[in-house]
Amino acid sequence: MNAAAWPTGLAASWDLRQGEREILLSCLGCIALGFVLVLGSEHAAGRQLTASAVLPLLFYGVGLVGLHLALVLLRFRGDQVLTAVVACLAGFGLLAQYRMGAFAGTLGADDPELYLIPAGFAALLFTAVAGANGRYRWLAKGLWLWAGVSLVLLVVLLVTGTRFRGAVYALGFTTPTEVLKVTVILGLAAYLEQHARALARWHPRFPLLPPLRALWPLLAFWGLLTGLLALQRDLGMIVILSVTLLVVLVRATGRVGYLGYGLLAAAGSGALLLTFFAHGQRRVEAWLDPFQDPTGDGWQILQGLSGMYAGGLWGEGFGNGSPEYTPIARSDFIYAVIGEELGFLGCVLVALFFLILVQRGIMIAGQARTDFGRLLAAGLTTVLAVQTLLNLGGVTKAIPLTGITLPFISHGGASLLTTFTAVGLLLAISDGPPGAARRPTRTVKRAPAADATPPTPAPAPRPADRPARPRRRPAEAKTP
């Protein structure tokens, strides 16, 4: 595009993302209002406020504006609602973490937690732009690279990690296994794209027998993966990746039989878990009857439920609750604190945002123009949906606790950056392949000039010469 056409293209891109801009401005205003309420409650409690108290809001606003302007300047055509929903969830998570005291103490520009949300926006922007215009399809060529990186990461973590509360953490209590939510799904989508037809051909004589020749590499990799995760006692990650495998496998082949085998494997794994893993057995017992050990394994569940019960319908007010009585409030049980301070309506609002996020992911998977894009979008959306359900279900006692964080809201840098990267891939898929949004150029016929001589029409083609028909001679007159 030449320099003369640049302002026109920039103006069109600005107008195109008007809906996204309006939602982002509304989101920024709501988050700012929440910060005012929290600061007001702290001032009423007698705490001294400084200018650094608004730094989290400032960093969030700058990151939000920078993300939107970059998408406009780069003429990004991806989904706008998905970007706005993620920005709202991230802002709500920042506000909730601030309420939990994440930025308390000597807050300054050198605090690393200040840069988590801007870093997440940068990861989303880089992933979306790098994979836009169909460039994400290059990721399908690294099938065995993604599988190898996932397994090597788990082995290194087992060798060099530190065990705490049953799980294994890296240096600084970080969780590098969060990266598996992207690397494993990339490898899975690439493998199923190549072998979808073979995996869909079940045995003609035995309809219940899947094609083992095409299935055994996937089963071998999955066995190693789940075995290493079981050694780390990361049961939540096993559940997330296993459910995603079944969903993407059925999506790629159209064979519901894989879901049946998956349910049988889940039942067998559950029985194995209750038999050989005391950690998982204690969680199931605490879920069934938390009053059996109210000061031990059932303490988290009971405190979370009591906090949500105290919130009622409207909540006790933002900043007026008592999150210090809820264990692991900044991470696993942050949804219980939301229920205590914002009530049932606040919990429904957060769940509604996650429903919109999953709906946009399903829509992107359905509209993708490549098999790899469809499978990758379906896998990433399933990861986000299952992770959200595991957290909300564990806090509300619908399912046993798994130690899974709530996306965009719970504390954790590795989880936050990985989730932003996954959404960036969804945005890249929604951008479409090269030329998807371009309209075909129409040829405009110009009227001839006034002094122009009209062209002479070409002579009509002559019909083919036919042989002359013999003329009949008139009959001679007979003489009387």
HUNOR-V565538 format. One record per pair of residues at least 12 apart in sequence whose C-alpha atoms are under 10 Angstrom apart, sorted by the first residue. I is the first residue (numbers start at 1). J is the second residue. If there is no record, write none. Layout:
# HUNOR-V565538
I,J
I,J
This chain:
# HUNOR-V565538
9,72
9,73
9,75
10,72
10,73
10,74
10,75
11,72
11,73
11,75
12,72
12,75
13,71
13,72
13,73
13,74
13,75
13,76
13,77
14,68
14,69
14,71
14,72
14,73
14,75
15,72
16,72
16,75
16,76
16,77
16,80
17,68
17,69
17,71
17,72
17,75
17,76
17,77
17,78
17,79
17,80
17,81
18,72
18,80
19,80
19,81
19,84
20,68
20,79
20,80
20,81
20,82
20,83
20,84
20,85
21,64
21,65
21,68
21,69
21,80
21,84
22,84
23,80
23,81
23,83
23,84
23,85
23,87
23,88
24,61
24,64
24,65
24,68
24,81
24,83
24,84
24,85
24,87
24,88
25,61
25,64
25,65
25,84
26,84
26,88
27,64
27,84
27,85
27,87
27,88
27,89
27,91
27,92
28,57
28,60
28,61
28,64
28,65
28,87
28,88
28,91
28,92
29,61
30,88
30,91
30,92
31,57
31,60
31,61
31,88
31,91
31,92
31,93
31,94
31,95
32,54
32,57
32,58
32,60
32,61
32,91
32,95
34,92
34,95
34,96
34,99
34,318
34,319
35,53
35,54
35,56
35,57
35,94
35,95
35,96
35,98
35,99
35,318
35,319
36,54
37,317
37,318
37,319
37,320
38,95
38,96
38,98
38,99
38,317
38,318
38,319
38,320
39,53
39,54
39,98
39,99
39,319
40,319
41,317
41,318
41,319
41,320
42,99
42,319
42,320
50,107
51,107
51,108
52,103
52,106
52,107
52,108
52,109
53,98
53,103
53,104
53,107
53,108
55,103
55,107
55,108
55,109
55,114
56,91
56,94
56,95
56,98
56,103
56,107
56,108
56,109
56,113
56,114
56,115
56,116
56,117
57,91
57,94
57,95
57,98
57,114
58,114
59,109
59,114
59,115
59,116
59,117
59,118
60,87
60,90
60,91
60,94
60,114
60,115
60,116
60,117
60,118
60,121
61,91
61,117
61,118
62,118
63,87
63,115
63,117
63,118
63,119
63,120
63,121
63,122
64,84
64,87
64,88
64,91
64,117
64,118
64,121
64,122
66,118
66,121
66,122
66,125
67,83
67,87
67,118
67,121
67,122
67,124
67,125
68,83
68,84
68,121
68,125
70,125
70,129
71,125
71,128
71,129
74,129
75,129
76,125
76,128
76,129
76,132
76,133
76,427
76,428
76,431
77,129
77,132
77,133
77,427
77,428
77,430
77,431
77,432
77,436
77,437
78,128
78,129
78,132
78,133
78,364
78,424
78,426
78,427
78,428
78,429
78,430
78,431
78,432
79,360
79,361
79,363
79,364
79,426
79,427
79,428
79,429
79,430
79,431
80,360
80,427
80,430
81,356
81,357
81,360
82,356
82,357
82,358
82,359
82,360
82,361
82,364
82,423
82,424
82,426
82,427
82,430
83,121
83,124
83,125
83,357
83,423
83,424
83,426
83,427
84,357
85,353
85,354
85,356
85,357
85,360
86,121
86,353
86,354
86,356
86,357
86,407
86,408
86,419
86,420
86,423
87,117
87,121
87,408
87,420
88,350
88,353
88,408
89,350
89,353
89,354
89,357
89,407
89,408
89,409
90,117
90,120
90,121
90,407
90,408
90,409
90,410
90,416
90,420
91,117
91,408
91,409
92,350
92,408
92,409
93,117
93,330
93,334
93,406
93,407
93,408
93,409
93,410
93,411
94,113
94,114
94,116
94,117
94,408
94,409
94,410
94,411
95,409
96,318
96,319
96,330
96,334
96,335
96,337
96,338
96,409
96,410
96,411
97,329
97,330
97,331
97,334
97,409
97,410
97,411
98,330
99,318
99,319
99,320
99,321
99,323
99,330
99,337
100,319
100,322
100,323
100,324
100,329
100,330
100,334
100,337
100,411
101,324
101,330
102,114
102,330
102,411
112,413
113,411
113,412
113,413
115,413
116,412
116,413
116,414
116,416
116,417
117,408
117,413
117,416
117,417
117,420
119,413
119,416
119,417
119,420
120,408
120,413
120,414
120,416
120,417
120,418
120,419
120,420
120,421
120,424
121,417
121,420
121,421
121,424
122,417
122,420
122,421
122,424
123,417
123,418
123,419
123,420
123,421
123,422
123,423
123,424
124,417
124,418
124,419
124,420
124,421
124,422
124,423
124,424
124,425
124,426
124,427
124,428
125,420
125,421
125,423
125,424
125,425
125,427
125,428
126,421
126,424
126,425
126,428
127,420
127,421
127,422
127,423
127,424
127,425
127,426
127,427
127,428
128,421
128,422
128,423
128,424
128,425
128,426
128,427
128,428
128,429
128,430
128,431
129,424
129,425
129,427
129,428
129,431
130,424
130,425
130,428
131,424
131,425
131,426
131,427
131,428
131,429
131,431
131,432
131,433
132,424
132,425
132,426
132,427
132,428
132,429
132,430
132,431
132,432
132,433
132,434
133,428
133,429
133,430
133,431
133,432
133,433
133,434
133,435
133,436
133,437
134,369
134,370
134,373
134,428
134,429
134,430
134,431
134,432
134,433
134,434
134,435
134,436
135,428
135,429
135,431
135,432
135,433
135,434
136,372
136,373
136,376
136,425
136,426
136,428
136,429
136,432
136,433
137,190
137,370
137,371
137,372
137,373
137,429
137,433
138,372
139,186
139,187
139,189
139,190
139,372
140,186
140,187
140,188
140,189
140,190
140,191
140,193
140,194
140,372
140,373
140,376
141,186
141,187
141,190
141,191
142,186
142,187
142,190
142,191
143,183
143,184
143,186
143,187
143,188
143,189
143,190
143,191
143,194
144,186
144,187
144,188
144,190
144,191
145,183
145,186
145,187
146,180
146,182
146,183
146,184
146,185
146,186
146,187
146,188
146,190
147,180
147,183
147,184
147,185
147,186
147,187
147,188
147,221
147,222
147,225
148,183
148,184
148,187
148,221
149,179
149,180
149,183
149,184
149,187
150,177
150,179
150,180
150,181
150,182
150,183
150,184
150,187
150,225
151,180
151,184
151,221
151,224
151,225
151,226
151,228
151,229
153,176
153,177
153,179
153,180
154,176
154,177
154,180
154,225
154,228
154,229
154,231
154,232
155,225
155,228
155,229
155,232
156,170
157,169
157,170
157,171
157,175
157,176
157,177
157,228
157,232
158,170
158,228
158,229
158,231
158,232
161,173
161,174
161,175
161,232
163,232
163,233
165,233
165,279
166,231
166,232
166,233
166,234
166,279
167,229
167,230
167,231
167,232
167,233
167,234
167,235
167,403
168,229
168,231
168,232
168,233
168,234
169,232
173,412
174,412
174,413
174,414
174,415
175,412
175,413
175,414
175,415
176,413
176,414
176,415
176,418
177,229
177,234
177,237
177,414
177,415
177,418
178,237
178,413
178,414
178,415
178,416
178,417
178,418
178,419
179,414
179,415
179,417
179,418
179,419
179,421
179,422
180,225
180,237
180,241
180,418
181,237
181,240
181,241
181,244
181,379
181,380
181,383
181,384
181,415
181,418
181,419
181,421
181,422
182,376
182,379
182,380
182,383
182,418
182,419
182,421
182,422
182,425
183,422
184,222
184,225
184,241
184,244
184,245
184,379
185,241
185,244
185,245
185,248
185,375
185,376
185,377
185,378
185,379
185,380
185,382
185,383
185,422
186,372
186,375
186,376
186,377
186,379
186,380
187,376
188,218
188,222
188,244
188,245
188,248
188,249
188,372
188,375
188,376
188,379
189,245
189,248
189,249
189,252
189,371
189,372
189,373
189,374
189,375
189,376
189,377
189,378
189,379
189,380
190,371
190,372
190,373
190,375
190,376
191,217
191,218
191,372
192,214
192,215
192,218
192,248
192,249
192,251
192,252
192,253
192,371
192,372
192,375
192,376
193,252
193,253
193,370
193,371
193,372
193,373
193,374
193,375
193,376
194,371
194,372
195,214
195,215
195,252
195,253
196,214
196,249
196,250
196,251
196,252
196,253
196,254
196,371
197,214
197,252
197,253
197,254
198,210
198,211
198,212
198,213
198,214
198,215
198,253
199,211
199,212
199,213
199,214
199,215
199,249
199,250
199,252
199,253
199,254
199,255
200,214
200,249
200,250
200,252
200,253
200,254
200,255
200,258
201,214
201,253
201,255
202,255
202,257
207,257
208,257
208,258
208,261
209,257
210,255
210,257
210,258
210,261
218,245
222,238
222,241
222,242
222,245
225,238
225,241
226,238
226,239
226,241
226,242
230,273
230,277
233,277
233,279
233,280
234,402
234,403
234,404
235,273
235,279
235,280
235,401
235,402
235,403
235,404
236,386
236,387
236,390
236,391
236,401
236,402
236,403
236,404
236,405
237,383
237,387
237,402
237,403
237,404
239,266
239,383
239,386
239,387
239,390
239,402
240,382
240,383
240,384
240,385
240,386
240,387
240,389
240,390
240,404
241,379
241,382
241,383
241,386
241,387
242,262
242,265
242,266
242,383
243,259
243,262
243,263
243,266
243,379
243,382
243,383
243,386
244,378
244,379
244,380
244,381
244,382
244,383
244,384
244,385
244,386
245,258
245,259
245,262
245,379
245,382
245,383
246,258
246,259
246,260
246,261
246,262
246,263
246,379
247,259
247,262
247,375
247,378
247,379
247,382
248,374
248,375
248,376
248,377
248,378
248,379
248,380
248,382
249,375
249,379
251,374
251,375
251,378
251,379
252,371
252,372
252,374
252,375
252,378
280,400
280,401
280,402
282,297
282,298
282,400
283,297
283,298
283,399
283,400
283,401
283,402
284,297
284,399
284,400
284,401
284,402
285,297
285,298
285,400
286,298
286,299
286,300
286,301
286,302
286,397
286,400
286,401
287,301
287,302
287,394
287,397
287,398
287,399
287,400
287,401
288,397
288,398
288,399
288,400
289,301
290,302
290,397
299,326
299,327
300,325
300,326
300,327
300,328
300,329
300,332
300,333
300,395
300,401
301,326
301,327
301,333
301,336
301,394
301,395
301,396
301,397
301,400
301,401
302,326
302,395
302,396
302,397
303,323
303,325
303,326
303,327
303,333
303,336
303,395
304,323
304,325
304,326
304,327
304,328
304,329
304,333
304,334
304,335
304,336
304,337
304,339
304,340
304,394
304,395
304,396
304,397
305,326
305,333
305,336
305,337
305,339
305,340
305,395
305,396
305,397
306,325
306,326
306,336
306,340
307,321
307,322
307,323
307,325
307,326
307,336
307,337
307,338
307,339
307,340
307,341
307,343
308,335
308,336
308,337
308,338
308,339
308,340
308,341
308,342
308,343
308,344
308,347
308,395
308,396
309,336
309,339
309,340
309,343
309,344
310,322
310,339
310,340
310,341
310,343
311,336
311,337
311,338
311,339
311,340
311,341
311,342
311,343
311,344
311,345
311,346
312,339
312,340
312,341
312,342
312,343
312,344
312,345
313,339
313,340
313,341
313,342
313,343
313,344
313,345
313,346
313,347
314,339
314,340
314,341
314,342
314,343
314,344
314,345
314,346
315,337
315,338
315,339
315,340
315,341
315,342
315,343
315,344
315,345
315,346
315,347
316,339
316,340
316,341
316,342
316,343
317,338
317,340
317,341
317,342
317,343
318,337
318,338
318,340
318,341
318,342
318,343
319,341
319,342
320,340
320,341
320,342
321,337
321,338
321,339
321,340
321,341
321,342
322,337
322,340
322,341
323,336
323,337
323,338
323,340
323,341
324,337
325,337
328,403
328,410
328,411
329,410
329,411
330,405
330,409
330,410
330,411
330,412
331,391
331,403
331,404
331,405
331,406
331,409
331,410
331,411
331,412
332,391
332,392
332,394
332,395
332,401
332,402
332,403
332,404
332,405
332,406
332,409
332,410
332,411
333,391
333,392
333,394
333,395
333,396
333,403
333,404
333,405
333,406
333,410
334,391
334,392
334,395
334,405
334,406
334,409
334,410
334,411
335,347
335,350
335,351
335,391
335,392
335,395
335,396
335,405
335,406
335,409
335,410
336,392
336,395
336,396
338,350
347,392
350,409
351,388
351,389
351,392
354,384
354,385
354,388
354,389
354,407
355,385
355,388
357,381
357,384
357,385
357,423
358,378
358,380
358,381
358,382
358,383
358,384
358,385
358,388
359,381
359,385
360,381
360,426
360,427
360,430
361,377
361,378
361,379
361,380
361,381
361,382
361,384
361,385
361,423
361,426
361,427
361,429
361,430
362,374
362,377
362,378
362,379
362,380
362,381
362,382
362,426
363,377
363,378
363,381
363,430
364,377
364,378
364,381
364,426
364,427
364,428
364,429
364,430
364,431
364,432
365,377
365,378
365,379
365,380
365,381
365,426
365,429
365,430
366,378
366,430
367,429
367,430
367,432
368,426
368,429
368,430
368,431
368,432
368,433
369,429
369,430
369,432
369,433
369,436
370,429
370,432
370,433
372,429
373,425
373,426
373,428
373,429
373,430
373,432
373,433
374,426
374,429
376,422
376,425
376,426
376,429
377,422
377,423
377,425
377,426
377,427
377,428
377,429
377,430
378,426
379,422
380,419
380,422
380,423
380,425
380,426
381,422
381,423
381,426
383,419
383,422
384,406
384,407
384,419
384,422
384,423
385,407
386,404
387,402
387,404
387,405
387,406
387,407
388,404
388,405
388,406
388,407
389,404
389,406
390,402
390,403
390,404
390,405
390,406
391,403
391,404
391,405
391,406
391,407
391,410
392,404
392,405
392,406
407,419
407,420
408,420
